[in-house]
């Protein structure tokens, strides 16, 4: 049977409560690399979001221009049908009066049906373009305003854009920064982590605080040797080089798009001048040929060909005008100002939020 004395003796061998705290003091750059990589990756994703918004704005603007293009082409095709029907009616009067051959009326019918087919094709293209635009903006408009006045205020393409401000390029730069931060992180893995551990143990046997234990230790944790560290550093450096190459490729692609847009703008103005002159000449020739046809100096085929040339020149002019506007939209996006030019927010995320 245990006595009080024996119970007290048992208590002498019992340790009291202990508290230990450990804090890392130095990790040779691991944390700095992790934080830098995380911050750069966060900025990269946000810039990628801005880049997607720019792409959607460009796609929407180009889709709108496609609708306007086919809307005008459809109107021009309808105008051609009206002109040919008017001409066929006049030829019908001449045939019934015995002035023209019946074959002239048959030829006019063929040209009218051909023009109607082109008008149907233009209407189909307009419906397809309208559906594509509705898919982007989520609705169909009853009318589409003329965008030429708005686009005329866009960049003319005379100066080189500042590619560094583009979200796609900025995202590539942040990817390179993240890869560079991971290099430092990988190099830090060669070294151990230094820490400080402090502990306090209370002695249950006595109330004398001098019998309590207080400890303070410097801890060194890590691998004595790890062969894979060198390969981790090599891999991180290759990632940085790949990110740098991706950034240079993105700049090169943007520069190529800008050059293409500038050339398309310049060539488009020359095309418009040529087609406008061709259209004016064809209209004048059509009037002259009609009078000469009535006098028997021109065949109906020659007269109908002038109508076809009017339609072709007008259609080509419309295409050239919209090609210029499309090129200016693309160039405006390469300048990083398309969204504000369209009345949209310049940034989805504020600058201070973007950089933390």
URRA-V533687 format. One record per residue. N is the residue number from 1. RES is the residue in one small letter. PHI is phi in whole degrees, 0 to 359 (none if undefined). Layout:
# URRA-V533687
n->{N;N}
res->{RES;RES}
phi->{PHI;PHI}
This chain:
# URRA-V533687
n->{1;2;3;4;5;6;7;8;9;10;11;12;13;14;15;16;17;18;19;20;21;22;23;24;25;26;27;28;29;30;31;32;33;34;35;36;37;38;39;40;41;42;43;44;45;46;47;48;49;50;51;52;53;54;55;56;57;58;59;60;61;62;63;64;65;66;67;68;69;70;71;72;73;74;75;76;77;78;79;80;81;82;83;84;85;86;87;88;89;90;91;92;93;94;95;96;97;98;99;100;101;102;103;104;105;106;107;108;109;110;111;112;113;114;115;116;117;118;119;120;121;122;123;124;125;126;127;128;129;130;131;132;133;134;135;136;137;138;139;140;141;142;143;144;145;146;147;148;149;150;151;152;153;154;155;156;157;158;159;160;161;162;163;164;165;166;167;168;169;170;171;172;173;174;175;176;177;178;179;180;181;182;183;184;185;186;187;188;189;190;191;192;193;194;195;196;197;198;199;200;201;202;203;204;205;206;207;208;209;210;211;212;213;214;215;216;217;218;219;220;221;222;223;224;225;226;227;228;229;230;231;232;233;234;235;236;237;238;239;240;241;242;243;244;245;246;247;248;249;250;251;252;253;254;255;256;257;258;259;260;261;262;263;264;265;266;267;268;269;270;271;272;273;274;275;276;277;278;279;280;281;282;283;284;285;286;287;288;289;290;291;292;293;294;295;296;297;298;299;300;301;302;303;304;305;306;307;308;309;310;311;312;313;314;315;316;317;318;319;320;321;322;323;324;325;326;327;328;329;330;331;332;333;334;335;336;337;338;339;340;341;342;343;344;345;346;347;348;349;350;351;352;353;354;355;356}
res->{x;x;x;x;x;x;x;x;x;x;x;x;x;x;x;x;x;x;x;x;x;x;x;x;x;x;x;x;x;x;x;x;x;x;x;x;x;x;x;x;x;x;x;x;x;x;x;x;x;x;x;x;x;x;x;x;x;x;x;x;x;x;x;x;x;x;x;x;x;x;x;x;x;x;x;x;x;x;x;x;x;x;x;x;x;x;x;x;x;x;x;x;x;x;x;x;x;x;x;x;x;x;x;x;x;x;x;x;x;x;x;x;x;x;x;x;x;x;x;x;x;x;x;x;x;x;x;x;x;x;x;x;x;x;x;x;x;x;x;x;x;x;x;x;x;x;x;x;x;x;x;x;x;x;x;x;x;x;x;x;x;x;x;x;x;x;x;x;x;x;x;x;x;x;x;x;x;x;x;x;x;x;x;x;x;x;x;x;x;x;x;x;x;x;x;x;x;x;x;x;x;x;x;x;x;x;x;x;x;x;x;x;x;x;x;x;x;x;x;x;x;x;x;x;x;x;x;x;x;x;x;x;x;x;x;x;x;x;x;x;x;x;x;x;x;x;x;x;x;x;x;x;x;x;x;x;x;x;x;x;x;x;x;x;x;x;x;x;x;x;x;x;x;x;x;x;x;x;x;x;x;x;x;x;x;x;x;x;x;x;x;x;x;x;x;x;x;x;x;x;x;x;x;x;x;x;x;x;x;x;x;x;x;x;x;x;x;x;x;x;x;x;x;x;x;x;x;x;x;x;x;x;x;x;x;x;x;x;x;x;x;x;x;x;x;x;x;x;x;x;x;x;x;x;x;x}
phi->{none;278;265;299;295;296;297;295;294;297;291;294;265;260;279;275;293;232;229;234;237;229;228;287;260;209;236;61;101;298;296;299;294;297;294;297;295;294;295;293;295;298;296;301;296;290;294;297;297;296;296;297;298;297;297;294;296;294;299;296;295;293;295;297;296;296;298;296;301;287;295;287;296;295;295;292;295;295;296;297;299;297;295;291;294;296;294;296;297;294;294;300;299;291;294;293;275;81;276;244;284;293;297;296;293;295;296;296;299;298;294;295;295;297;294;296;298;294;294;296;298;294;296;296;298;295;295;295;296;295;294;296;293;297;294;277;258;81;188;242;270;284;226;236;289;287;271;299;294;292;288;297;272;287;301;279;90;278;250;285;293;272;293;295;273;290;302;296;288;298;296;295;294;293;296;293;297;296;294;295;295;289;295;299;295;292;294;293;293;289;249;282;259;258;218;235;243;234;221;219;237;265;271;285;283;224;266;281;295;291;276;284;251;237;235;220;230;263;256;234;238;146;279;295;210;222;296;286;300;298;288;296;294;300;296;295;294;294;299;294;296;295;294;295;296;296;294;297;295;295;295;298;296;296;295;296;295;295;298;297;295;297;296;293;295;294;294;297;295;294;297;299;298;293;290;296;295;298;296;298;296;293;296;297;297;297;295;293;296;294;294;290;295;294;270;83;271;231;277;294;301;296;294;293;296;294;296;295;293;299;296;296;294;295;295;295;295;299;298;296;299;283;296;297;297;296;294;290;296;295;292;298;291;291;277;77;236;293;299;296;293;269;83;260;301;293;220;282;234;296;299;293;288;294;253;73}
